[in-house]
Amino acid sequence: MLLTIRCAVAEDEAGVVALWRACGLVASYNDPAADFRFARAGSCSEVLVGEDAARQISGSVMVGHDGHRGWLYYVASAPHARGSGIGRQMVQAAEEWLRERGVVKAQLLVRETNTQVVAFYERLGFEVTPRVVMGKWLRLLGTSMSTSL
């Protein structure tokens, strides 16, 4: 399926978030609508959407960089159209977005509960990179956060 890929606009938020939910990409500790808005507002990030011939959002990817490495998040392909090349097109669009900004390395994280996608990314040239990923939750001013996250 050939997609028309473009940068998301504010009106795409509900459709993109619904796609992310349908693909099982939303974790209980993330607000996908806030992630969508944050990425769109950043100077180093974007949400790309892929529309099918009926102008329905069938794919998406959040892409950004930290000035050194590029990162892909929320790579989504409409569940009813899996295997039709949507995921590949979205990853290629994100890679091109990064290349246009001089970023030479793209990375992504796969949750340990989502290992079925590892082979897909390997077919696209990604490789498992041994790293220890460390994280720390930061409490934002004026907000409360459960310590059980």
Backbone as a ProteinNet text record, in pm:
[ID]
protein_1_A
[PRIMARY]
MLLTIRCAVAEDEAGVVALWRACGLVASYNDPAADFRFARAGSCSEVLVGEDAARQISGSVMVGHDGHRGWLYYVASAPHARGSGIGRQMVQAAEEWLRERGVVKAQLLVRETNTQVVAFYERLGFEVTPRVVMGKWLRLLGTSMSTSL
[TERTIARY]
84.4	0	88.9	69.3	147.4	81.5	161.2	110.7	156.1	79.7	122.4	166.6	292.6	347.8	370.4	326.3	336	355.4	388.5	396.2	254.4	237.6	106.8	69.3	-59.9	-115	-199.8	-234.9	-308.9	-434.7	-501.8	-626.9	-605.2	-482.1	-451.3	-440.9	-436.1	-407.6	-496.9	-626.6	-717.9	-695.6	-680.2	-658.6	-526.8	-421.3	-290	-290.9	-346.4	-353.7	-436.4	-545.1	-626	-545	-464.9	-379	-277.4	-213.3	-114.8	-179.2	-300.6	-371.9	-405.7	-453.1	-488.9	-368.3	-250.4	-127	-62.6	-122.2	-66.5	61.2	77.8	200.3	193.4	78.1	60.2	81.6	171.8	197.4	115	84	-0.8	58.4	188.6	254	279.4	232.8	248.7	112.4	109.5	-9.2	19.7	-35.2	0.7	-38.1	-146.8	-185.4	-80.7	-31.5	73.7	201.9	233.9	352.7	339.7	221.1	194.8	219	159.2	172.2	315.7	382.5	520.8	612.6	597.6	682.2	656.7	532.1	499.3	553.1	558.8	601.5	753.7	826.1	971.2	1041.8	1158	1237.2	1318.8	1331	1410.6	1326.5	1196.1	1109	987.4	922.9	804.9	726.3	599.9	516.9	485.7	518.7	488	369.4	278.5	163.1	162.1	112.5	97	-50.3	-97.2	-237.8	-249	-352.8	-379	-458.1	-498.7	-568.9	-700.2	-761	-886.3	-861.6	-736.8	-694.5	-715.7	-711.2	-717.9	-575.4	-551.3	-418.7	-398.9	-302.2	-273.9	-137	-56.6	76.1	122.3	215.2	274.1	409.5	485.6	611.3	641.5	686.2	738.1	889.1	948.8	1092	1152.7	1273.4	1342.7	1490.6	1564.1	1707.3	1752.8	1864	1920.4	2045.1	2064.5	2183.1	2294.9	2277.4	2379.7	2319.5	2212.2	2146.7	2000.2	1948.5	1806.8	1732.4	1606.9	1524.1	1389.4	1341	1208.8	1121.9	1000.6	903.5	768.7	682.8	544.8	537.7	624.4	613.9	487.9	390.8	260.5	214.4	153	93.2	-46.3	-146.5	-284.7	-293.2	-347.8	-351.7	-414.6	-517.1	-582.4	-496	-389.1	-305.5	-162.8	-140.1	-4.9	47.1	175.1	236.4	226.3	168.3	151	256.2	356.6	465.1	450.9	346.8	325.8	440.1	474	580.8	711.6	744.6	868.9	867.3	757.1	748.5	762.5	702.8	710.2	853.4	920.8	1059.7	1147.7	1128.7	1207.8	1184.1	1061.3	1031.4	1101	1102	1170.6	1320.9	1376.2	1519.1	1553	1469.1	1491.9	1481.1	1385.4	1371.4	1501.2	1559.3	1684	1800.2	1811	1918.5	1914.8	1795.3	1781.5	1835.6	1846.9	1896.3	2039.5	2104.2	2243.9	2266.1	2161.1	2172.4	2209.6	2316	2368.3	2336.7	2272.7	2240	2098	2021.7	1884.5	1877.8	1808	1791.5	1645.4	1610.7	1477.7	1486.6	1388.1	1380	1258	1271.9	1161.1	1135.3	1012.3	978.2	996.8	1038.2	1060.3	931.8	818	689.8	649.1	729.8	696.4	801.8	858.9	971.8	935.9	808	770.3	809.6	837.6	875.8	1026	1105	1250.3	1290.9	1234.9	1270.3	1235.7	1123.8	1085.8	1195.9	1240.3	1343.5	1476.2	1508.4	1631.9	1627.3	1511.3	1498.4	1519.6	1497.9	1518.8	1660.5	1746.9	1886.5	1923.2	1827	1858	1921.4	2002.8	2061.9	2049.1	2040.8	2034.6	2168.7	2164.3	2284	2290.5	2392.3	2399.1	2427.1	2334.8	2346.4	2273.3	2312.7	2236.4	2157.8	2028.4	1944.3	1905.6	1932.7	1900.1	1800.7	1713.4	1614	1586.4	1532.7	1494.6	1372.9	1268.4	1149.2	1174.6	1147.9	1162	1024	1007.5	879.9	880.6	784.1	774.1	711.5	750.5	696.7	546.1	476.8	331.9	256.5	326	258.3	292	207.3	237.8	251.6	330.1	357.1	357.8	295.5	293.8	433.8	477.4	608.7	605.7	486.9	479.5	504.4	527.5	553.1	684.5
-117.5	0	123.8	208.1	330.3	439.7	504.4	609.3	746.3	846.2	985.1	1021.8	1056.8	1084.1	1233.3	1284.2	1427.6	1448.1	1571.1	1606.8	1618.2	1571.1	1577.7	1722.5	1746.5	1874.9	1849.2	1954.6	1940.7	1855.9	1869.9	1795.9	1645.5	1601.9	1458.8	1389.9	1468	1411.3	1292.2	1306.2	1198	1072.8	1088.9	974.2	904.5	982.1	923.7	851	914	849.9	721.7	724.2	602.9	492.5	528.2	430.4	372.7	458.5	410.5	313.7	346.1	256.3	124	128.9	7	-83.5	-23.5	-99.7	-144.6	-109.7	-149.6	-76.8	45.3	120.9	213.1	222.4	315.9	243.2	297.2	243.2	321.6	257.2	321	450.2	463	581.1	691.3	674.4	777.6	834.6	962	1027.5	1048.4	964	973.7	1107.3	1167.6	1297.8	1403.5	1398.6	1492.3	1465.5	1336.9	1302.8	1359.5	1343.8	1396.2	1547.1	1619	1765.6	1809.2	1740.7	1774.9	1757.6	1645.7	1620.5	1722.9	1756.4	1854.3	1993.1	2024.7	2158.5	2174.4	2064.2	2070.4	2110.3	2171	2207.3	2089.6	1985.1	1868.2	1741.6	1756.1	1639.1	1667.3	1557.8	1568.7	1438.8	1445.3	1326.8	1322.9	1211.9	1192.2	1096.7	1125.7	1038.6	993.2	871.9	816.6	795.6	858.4	844.6	748	664.9	573.6	647.4	575.2	636.1	701.7	652.4	710.2	825.2	867.7	975.4	942.3	813.5	767.5	750.1	787.5	768.9	619.7	562.3	419.7	391.6	494.9	477.4	603.9	587.8	704.2	668.3	770.8	756.9	892.3	887.2	1006.7	999.7	1106.2	1107.4	1231.9	1217.3	1331.1	1302.2	1402.1	1382.2	1467.3	1425.8	1496	1575.1	1596.4	1665.1	1568.4	1443.1	1341.3	1217.1	1166.4	1045.8	1076	1006.8	1015.7	905.1	930.5	833.9	820.7	697.4	668.2	615.9	665.8	624.7	603.7	528.7	510.8	475.8	386	338.9	253.7	297.4	230.9	203.3	88.6	46.7	-4.8	43.3	2.1	-150.3	-203.3	-349.4	-423.6	-367.7	-436.7	-440.5	-361.3	-353.1	-399.5	-472.4	-519.9	-606.3	-593.5	-670.6	-604.6	-485.3	-418	-309.9	-300.1	-204.9	-72.6	-57.4	69.3	97.5	0.7	19.5	57.2	-12.3	17.1	161.5	205.4	342	445.6	417.2	513.2	522.3	408.6	409.6	482.6	455.7	523.9	675.2	717	860.5	923	852.8	904.2	912.1	810.6	813.3	931	957.1	1070.1	1202.3	1213.8	1333.4	1357.5	1250.9	1263.2	1301.5	1235.5	1267.4	1415.3	1467.8	1608.7	1702.6	1655.4	1736.5	1701.5	1619.2	1584.2	1478.5	1409.5	1304.6	1174.6	1108.9	992.9	857.9	858.6	732.1	737.5	633.8	623	508.2	531.8	430.7	422.4	311.7	294.5	194.6	199.8	105.8	17.7	-109.8	-203.9	-254.1	-240.2	-292.7	-443.6	-497.3	-641.9	-720.8	-655.8	-722.5	-714.7	-652.4	-630.9	-692.1	-803.5	-860.3	-911.3	-929.9	-977.7	-880.4	-753.8	-656.6	-653	-721.7	-717.3	-764.2	-873.2	-923.6	-822.4	-751.5	-647	-541.8	-491.3	-387.9	-441.8	-566.8	-625.7	-629.9	-661	-661.3	-521.7	-418.1	-280.1	-230.2	-319.4	-282.7	-244.9	-245.5	-217.8	-342.5	-322.9	-436.5	-417.1	-529.2	-523.6	-470.6	-366.5	-301.8	-322.2	-392.9	-415.6	-285.4	-250.1	-129.9	-154	-83.7	-79.7	50.1	39.9	158.7	190.1	310.7	353.9	467.7	475.8	580.9	633.4	750	813	899.5	879.7	962	1097.2	1202.9	1338.6	1393.5	1442.7	1503.3	1646.7	1680.5	1816	1905	2029.1	2123.5	2132.3	2126.7	2141.1	2014	1901.7	1775.9	1673.3	1576.3	1464.9	1341.3	1246.1	1126.6	1008.6	903	782.4	721.3	677.7	615.2	471.1	418	278.5	264.9	374.9	370.2	305.2
0	0	0	-97.8	-107.8	-25.1	58	146.2	99.4	134.3	125.8	266	280.6	413.7	428.8	543.6	570.4	719.8	756.6	898.2	953	1073.3	1138	1167.7	1169	1211.2	1335.8	1405	1531	1514.5	1402.4	1379.8	1365.8	1348.6	1338	1473.7	1580.3	1712.7	1747.1	1738.4	1778.6	1694.9	1565.2	1478.2	1502.9	1526.5	1552.9	1687.1	1788.7	1920.3	1912.5	1838.2	1821.6	1753.1	1653.8	1586.9	1684.4	1763.1	1860.8	1958.6	2003.2	2095.3	2026.4	1903.6	1829.7	1808.2	1801.5	1780.1	1911	2024.9	2153.8	2190.7	2142.3	2166.9	2288	2350.3	2461	2593.1	2673.6	2807.2	2909.1	3019.1	3120.5	3175.9	3170.4	3227.9	3125.8	3002.7	2901	2863.2	2838	2782.8	2634.3	2547.2	2405.9	2342.2	2386.2	2331.6	2368.6	2491.5	2533.2	2454.9	2431.7	2352	2210.8	2150.8	2016.6	2013	2106.2	2108.1	2136	2227.7	2263.4	2141.9	2070.1	1953	1843	1820.9	1716.5	1750.9	1878.1	1920.3	1922.7	1923.4	1937.1	1808.9	1824.7	1707.1	1655.9	1736.6	1699.3	1691.2	1671.6	1666	1578.8	1538.8	1453.9	1461.4	1429.8	1409.5	1261.5	1198	1057.8	1047.6	956.4	935.1	790	770.8	637.7	610.1	502.9	464.4	346.5	351	240.8	131.4	28.7	-84.5	-42.9	65.6	115.4	213.5	225.5	314.9	463.1	494.6	632.8	684.3	808.7	867.7	891.7	820.5	829.9	889.5	907.7	965.7	1032.8	1125.1	1190.6	1248.7	1275.8	1348.6	1412.5	1536.2	1601.3	1584.7	1537.1	1511.2	1574.2	1621.9	1680	1692.6	1737.2	1759.1	1875.9	1932.6	2047.4	2008.5	1878.9	1830.7	1797.6	1832.7	1808.7	1744	1803.3	1753.5	1725	1624.8	1596.6	1667.7	1698.7	1770.3	1701.6	1692.4	1639.1	1752.1	1759.5	1860.3	1792.1	1855	1808.3	1659.1	1613.6	1475.6	1468.9	1389.8	1388.2	1246.3	1231.1	1105.5	1137.5	1066.2	1093.6	1101	1208.5	1225.8	1108.3	1045.1	933.2	807.2	803	683.4	707.6	815	844.1	730	703.4	596.2	460	454.2	325.1	300	386.6	365.1	437.2	516.7	587.6	685.3	766.8	864.7	798.9	691.7	617.5	566.2	507.8	456	567.3	683.3	793.4	846.7	860.9	907	805.5	677.2	573.7	576.6	599.4	607.2	727.6	839.7	959	935.3	870	839.2	748.4	650	560.6	637	728.3	811.9	888.6	942.4	1017.5	925.3	809.1	714	674.7	651.2	611.9	719.3	841	952	989.8	908.7	931.5	1037.7	1077.5	1179.6	1108.7	1153.8	1081.4	1146.4	1262.3	1327.3	1380.5	1349.8	1400.5	1500	1607.3	1711.4	1750.5	1810.5	1866.4	1979.1	2065.7	2176.7	2154.1	2187.5	2179.6	2320.4	2366.1	2498.4	2499	2611.5	2619.7	2597.9	2609.5	2584.4	2437	2353.2	2213	2120.1	2160.7	2086.5	1947.9	1917.3	1784.6	1674.6	1707.9	1605.5	1578.6	1658.7	1641.8	1502.4	1454	1320.7	1211.8	1227.7	1132.3	1124	1238.6	1238.6	1186.9	1215.3	1161.6	1009	950.5	804.4	746.2	826.7	781.5	808.5	857.4	878.9	1021.5	1112	1252.6	1312.9	1412.3	1481.8	1631.5	1700.3	1846.3	1895	1974.5	2026	2176.2	2223	2367.5	2442.8	2527.7	2610	2740.6	2839.4	2962.7	2959	2957.3	2954.6	3097.9	3137.2	3273.1	3262.8	3357.9	3356.5	3494.4	3498.8	3625	3596.9	3673.3	3658.9	3724	3651.2	3703.1	3732.6	3849.7	3886.7	3837.6	3757.3	3705.6	3811	3812	3908.3	3894.6	4005.3	4005.9	3973.1	3962.4	3932	4038.3	4050.5	4139.8	4053.5	4100.2	4023.2	4117.3	4076.8	4159.7	4160.5	4277	4286.6	4239.6	4207.9	4162.6	4012.7	3942.8	3798.9	3776
[MASK]
+++++++++++++++++++++++++++++++++++++++++++++++++++++++++++++++++++++++++++++++++++++++++++++++++++++++++++++++++++++++++++++++++++++++++++++++++++++

